[in-house]
Amino acid sequence: MRKILAVDDDNDILDVIRIILEDEGYEVATLTNGRNIIDSITNIRPDLILLDVMLSGMDGREICRTIKENLSLNPIPIIMISASHNLQNFKALPGPPNGFIPKPFDIDKFVHVVNGHFAA
């Protein structure tokens, strides 16, 4: 079973993500902040990370960069989720994310984007 780590400071959003993805057959772990995220990723060993841009007191873009700069974690795809940003803002960043989902998200499109990262 594929594991997904969802990071968002809104518990309601995390609940929705968890329910949607568990219905799709994924195992879902959640975090409400980015503190100690490297340790969490190492312990959880997710196949995909869903990362909110605006976390309480933290910038998801910086967290994404930190993960992408870590050679052992770099292969894990990261999909950024945000209500106030667009994908163009992320393409110029060092260690850009592998995808972007705007909030509020359409459930079918959300599932399509997530499933697309596992299609081979």
Secondary structure as GFF3:
##gff-version 3
##sequence-region A 1 120
A	DSSP	beta_strand	3	7	.	.	.	ID=ss1
A	DSSP	alpha_helix	11	23	.	.	.	ID=ss2
A	DSSP	beta_strand	27	31	.	.	.	ID=ss3
A	DSSP	alpha_helix	37	44	.	.	.	ID=ss4
A	DSSP	beta_strand	48	52	.	.	.	ID=ss5
A	DSSP	beta_strand	54	55	.	.	.	ID=ss6
A	DSSP	beta_strand	58	59	.	.	.	ID=ss7
A	DSSP	alpha_helix	60	69	.	.	.	ID=ss8
A	DSSP	beta_strand	78	82	.	.	.	ID=ss9
A	DSSP	alpha_helix	88	91	.	.	.	ID=ss10
A	DSSP	beta_strand	99	102	.	.	.	ID=ss11
A	DSSP	alpha_helix	107	116	.	.	.	ID=ss12
###
